[in-house]
Amino acid sequence: MTGASVTDRPRAPRPPPLAVDPRIAARWVAVRRDQNRRRWKVVAAVLGAVTLGVGGWVVLHSPVLAVHHVIVRGTGHTDRGSVVAAAKLDRRPMIDVDGGLTKQRLLALPWVGQVRVRRHLPSTVTIDIVERVPLAQTSATAGPPAVVDADGRVLAVGSDAARVVESTTPPLPTLGGLAPAGVAGATLSPPAQALLLVLKALQGSSLPPSANRPGAVAFTVAAVTRGADGTVTAALQPGSISAEFGTTDELEAKLTALRSVLAQLAAAPPTGPATIDVRVAAAPVLTDGKKTSSLSTTQRG
């Protein structure tokens, strides 16, 4: 029969399986078992780490380790409720208390100048606050009266500012000729900053040597005012002494000239209104009533 099918061809016999040395086979089995043991150890370690992580997260975020007590210290003008509300710590997990973020929130409160936040496990947070110090009050003609600090931060406005002014001794100097101060927590405008610069310089200047003599007068600042043309004038006490600075250029030299004149007036201050013009620092001019005189800037005594 022609055209025999390929499938009819006889198949070649399979070679007999190779014999494996029993020692090699045992070694293969041992390697497989060791690999399996290592795999299970890795799986167990991963499962353990996940379990510990989840368990730790649950414990750290449980009510047991949440903030239950907030201790606030150092406040006078800022009530505790405002501090706690601004800090946003109520029932927050202790692990999530961010000292830096909490500090930023509290520094937004008008009176708060410095903040320190500390955690005490299991459930207490301590907040230590240093409040700002009022330096001046703004004139009521520029909107509601306000109290500000040395940085020009508005600490209180309206009736709150009035209470601060009434309780402050000695009286706060007045800043005049300014736009409304704005809300508590705001910052005064640049023109007001110029007045603060003069006020801080005047208050920071030591008394003239002659003012320390027995019976000599120590002058203080009652007000610093900005004119319509931007010039600055300071009102001094006792008496009615007005110091004209003009602009704040060469302020240090003008202050030196003013101190020199005040040193000469300390023993016998003017009995009526007087003006000390230090717009030209090298040539201060004193006008006492109808009398005008140029004074030396060299201090005596």
C-alpha positions as CSV (number, residue, x, y, z in Angstrom):
1,M,0.0,0.0,0.0
2,T,1.5,3.2,-1.1
3,G,1.4,6.6,0.6
4,A,1.7,5.3,4.2
5,S,0.7,7.8,6.9
6,V,3.4,9.4,9.0
7,T,1.5,8.3,12.1
8,D,2.0,4.8,11.1
9,R,5.8,5.1,11.4
10,P,7.2,3.4,14.5
11,R,8.3,5.7,17.3
12,A,11.8,5.6,18.6
13,P,12.0,4.1,22.1
14,R,12.4,6.6,25.0
15,P,15.8,6.6,26.7
16,P,15.7,5.2,30.2
17,P,15.6,7.9,32.9
18,L,18.9,8.8,34.3
19,A,19.7,7.5,37.7
20,V,20.1,10.3,40.3
21,D,22.5,9.8,43.1
22,P,20.4,9.6,46.4
23,R,22.8,12.0,48.1
24,I,22.2,14.7,45.3
25,A,18.4,14.1,45.5
26,A,18.5,14.6,49.3
27,R,20.5,17.8,48.8
28,W,17.9,19.1,46.4
29,V,15.1,18.4,48.9
30,A,17.0,20.1,51.7
31,V,17.6,23.3,49.5
32,R,13.9,23.4,48.6
33,R,12.9,23.2,52.2
34,D,15.4,25.9,53.2
35,Q,14.1,28.2,50.5
36,N,10.5,27.6,51.7
37,R,11.5,28.3,55.3
38,R,13.1,31.6,54.3
39,R,10.1,32.6,52.3
40,W,7.8,32.0,55.3
41,K,10.1,33.9,57.6
42,V,9.9,36.9,55.2
43,V,6.1,36.6,55.0
44,A,5.9,36.3,58.8
45,A,8.2,39.4,59.3
46,V,6.1,41.5,56.9
47,L,2.9,40.4,58.5
48,G,4.3,41.2,61.9
49,A,5.5,44.6,60.9
50,V,2.2,45.4,59.3
51,T,0.4,44.2,62.4
52,L,2.6,46.3,64.7
53,G,2.3,49.3,62.5
54,V,-1.5,49.1,62.4
55,G,-1.7,48.4,66.1
56,G,0.7,51.2,67.0
57,W,-1.3,53.7,64.8
58,V,-4.5,52.6,66.5
59,V,-3.0,53.0,70.0
60,L,-1.4,56.4,69.2
61,H,-4.7,57.7,67.8
62,S,-6.9,56.2,70.5
63,P,-8.7,58.5,72.9
64,V,-6.3,57.3,75.6
65,L,-3.5,59.3,74.0
66,A,-5.5,62.3,72.9
67,V,-5.2,65.8,74.3
68,H,-7.4,66.1,77.3
69,H,-5.7,68.9,79.2
70,V,-4.3,72.2,77.8
71,I,-2.4,74.4,80.3
72,V,-2.1,78.0,79.3
73,R,0.3,80.3,81.1
74,G,1.5,83.9,80.7
75,T,-1.7,85.5,79.4
76,G,-3.1,88.8,80.7
77,H,-5.0,90.4,77.9
78,T,-5.7,87.2,76.0
79,D,-8.3,84.9,77.5
80,R,-7.7,81.2,77.8
81,G,-10.7,80.3,75.6
82,S,-9.2,82.2,72.7
83,V,-5.9,80.5,73.1
84,V,-7.4,77.0,73.2
85,A,-9.7,77.7,70.2
86,A,-6.8,79.1,68.1
87,A,-4.6,76.2,69.0
88,K,-7.2,73.6,67.8
89,L,-5.9,70.9,70.1
90,D,-9.2,69.7,71.6
91,R,-9.2,65.8,71.5
92,R,-6.4,65.8,69.0
93,P,-4.1,62.8,69.2
94,M,-0.9,63.7,71.0
95,I,1.1,62.2,68.1
96,D,-0.5,64.8,65.8
97,V,0.2,67.9,67.9
98,D,2.5,70.0,65.7
99,G,4.3,72.5,67.9
100,G,5.3,74.7,64.9
101,L,1.8,74.9,63.4
102,T,0.2,75.5,66.8
103,K,2.7,78.3,67.4
104,Q,1.8,80.0,64.1
105,R,-1.9,79.8,64.9
106,L,-1.3,81.4,68.3
107,L,0.9,84.2,67.0
108,A,-2.0,85.4,64.9
109,L,-3.8,86.5,68.1
110,P,-3.3,90.2,68.6
111,W,-1.5,90.2,72.0
112,V,0.6,87.1,71.5
113,G,4.3,87.9,70.9
114,Q,6.1,84.7,71.8
115,V,4.8,81.1,72.2
116,R,6.3,77.8,73.4
117,V,4.3,74.6,73.0
118,R,5.2,71.4,74.9
119,R,3.7,67.9,75.0
120,H,3.5,65.9,78.2
121,L,2.3,62.3,77.7
122,P,-0.2,60.8,78.0
123,S,-2.7,63.7,77.4
124,T,-1.4,67.2,78.4
125,V,-0.1,70.1,76.3
126,T,1.4,73.2,77.9
127,I,1.3,76.6,76.1
128,D,3.6,79.4,77.5
129,I,2.8,82.8,76.1
130,V,4.7,86.1,76.3
131,E,2.3,89.0,75.5
132,R,3.2,92.1,73.6
133,V,3.7,95.3,75.5
134,P,1.6,98.4,74.6
135,L,3.7,101.3,73.5
136,A,1.2,104.0,72.3
137,Q,-2.4,104.8,71.6
138,T,-3.7,106.3,68.4
139,S,-5.8,109.5,68.3
140,A,-9.5,109.0,68.4
141,T,-9.8,111.5,65.5
142,A,-8.3,108.7,63.2
143,G,-11.2,106.3,63.7
144,P,-11.8,104.2,66.9
145,P,-8.9,104.6,69.4
146,A,-6.4,101.8,69.3
147,V,-3.4,100.5,71.3
148,V,-0.3,99.4,69.5
149,D,3.1,97.9,70.4
150,A,6.6,98.8,69.3
151,D,6.2,96.8,66.0
152,G,3.1,98.7,65.0
153,R,0.9,95.7,65.9
154,V,-2.7,96.7,66.7
155,L,-3.4,95.1,70.1
156,A,-6.8,96.4,70.8
157,V,-9.4,98.7,69.3
158,G,-12.4,100.7,70.6
159,S,-13.6,99.9,74.1
160,D,-11.0,97.3,74.6
161,A,-8.3,99.8,73.8
162,A,-9.9,102.3,76.1
163,R,-9.7,99.8,79.0
164,V,-6.0,99.2,78.3
165,V,-5.3,103.0,78.2
166,E,-7.1,103.5,81.5
167,S,-5.2,100.7,83.3
168,T,-1.7,101.6,82.0
169,T,0.7,103.7,84.1
170,P,2.3,105.9,83.1
171,P,-0.1,107.1,80.4
172,L,0.5,105.8,76.9
173,P,1.8,108.4,74.4
174,T,-0.5,109.3,71.5
175,L,0.2,108.9,67.8
176,G,-1.7,111.6,65.9
177,G,-2.4,112.5,62.3
178,L,-2.8,108.9,61.1
179,A,-5.4,106.9,59.2
180,P,-7.6,104.5,61.2
181,A,-5.6,101.8,62.8
182,G,-7.7,98.9,61.6
183,V,-8.7,95.8,63.4
184,A,-6.9,94.1,66.3
185,G,-4.0,92.0,64.9
186,A,-3.4,94.4,62.0
187,T,-0.2,96.4,61.4
188,L,0.0,100.1,61.2
189,S,0.7,101.8,57.9
190,P,4.2,103.0,56.9
191,P,3.4,106.7,58.0
192,A,2.6,105.4,61.4
193,Q,5.8,103.4,61.5
194,A,7.7,106.6,61.1
195,L,6.0,108.0,64.2
196,L,6.8,104.8,66.1
197,L,10.5,105.2,65.0
198,V,10.6,108.7,66.6
199,L,8.7,107.6,69.7
200,K,11.0,104.6,70.3
201,A,14.1,106.7,69.8
202,L,12.8,109.3,72.3
203,Q,11.9,106.8,74.9
204,G,15.1,104.9,74.3
205,S,17.3,107.9,74.8
206,S,18.8,108.2,78.3
207,L,18.1,111.4,80.2
208,P,20.6,114.2,79.8
209,P,23.2,114.1,82.6
210,S,22.0,117.5,84.0
211,A,18.4,116.0,84.4
212,N,19.7,113.8,87.1
213,R,20.6,116.7,89.4
214,P,18.4,117.4,92.4
215,G,15.4,119.4,91.4
216,A,16.0,118.9,87.7
217,V,13.1,118.0,85.4
218,A,12.9,114.7,83.5
219,F,11.0,115.2,80.2
220,T,8.7,112.5,78.8
221,V,6.9,112.1,75.5
222,A,3.2,112.9,75.5
223,A,2.5,112.6,71.8
224,V,4.1,112.2,68.3
225,T,2.1,113.7,65.5
226,R,2.4,113.5,61.7
227,G,1.5,116.7,59.8
228,A,-0.3,117.0,56.5
229,D,3.1,117.5,54.8
230,G,4.6,114.4,56.4
231,T,6.7,116.2,59.0
232,V,6.9,114.9,62.6
233,T,6.4,116.8,65.8
234,A,6.7,115.5,69.4
235,A,5.0,116.9,72.4
236,L,7.0,116.7,75.6
237,Q,6.1,117.0,79.3
238,P,6.1,118.7,81.7
239,G,5.0,122.0,80.2
240,S,4.0,122.5,76.6
241,I,7.2,121.8,74.7
242,S,7.0,120.9,71.1
243,A,9.9,119.3,69.3
244,E,9.9,119.8,65.5
245,F,11.8,117.0,63.6
246,G,10.7,117.7,60.1
247,T,11.4,114.4,58.3
248,T,12.9,111.4,60.0
249,D,16.2,111.8,58.0
250,E,19.3,112.1,60.2
251,L,17.1,111.2,63.2
252,E,20.0,110.2,65.5
253,A,21.6,113.6,65.0
254,K,18.3,115.4,65.6
255,L,17.8,113.4,68.8
256,T,21.3,114.3,70.0
257,A,20.5,118.0,69.4
258,L,17.2,117.7,71.2
259,R,18.8,116.0,74.2
260,S,21.4,118.8,74.3
261,V,18.7,121.5,74.5
262,L,16.6,119.6,77.1
263,A,19.8,119.3,79.2
264,Q,20.0,123.1,79.3
265,L,16.3,123.4,80.1
266,A,16.1,120.7,82.7
267,A,17.0,123.1,85.6
268,A,14.6,125.8,84.4
269,P,12.0,124.6,82.0
270,P,9.9,127.1,80.1
271,T,6.8,128.5,82.0
272,G,4.7,128.7,78.8
273,P,4.5,127.0,75.4
274,A,7.9,126.5,73.8
275,T,9.2,125.0,70.5
276,I,12.5,123.3,69.9
277,D,13.3,123.2,66.2
278,V,15.8,120.5,65.4
279,R,15.1,120.2,61.7
280,V,18.7,121.3,61.2
281,A,20.5,119.2,63.8
282,A,23.6,121.3,63.9
283,A,21.6,124.5,64.7
284,P,18.7,123.8,67.0
285,V,16.4,126.8,67.8
286,L,14.4,127.3,70.9
287,T,11.3,129.6,70.8
288,D,10.0,130.4,74.2
289,G,7.0,132.7,74.0
290,K,8.2,135.6,71.8
291,K,11.8,134.9,72.4
292,T,13.8,132.9,69.8
293,S,17.3,131.8,70.4
294,S,19.8,129.5,68.8
295,L,21.4,127.0,71.2
296,S,24.6,125.1,71.3
297,T,24.4,121.4,70.8
298,T,27.3,120.9,73.3
299,Q,26.0,119.5,76.6
300,R,27.2,121.2,79.7
301,G,27.6,119.9,83.2
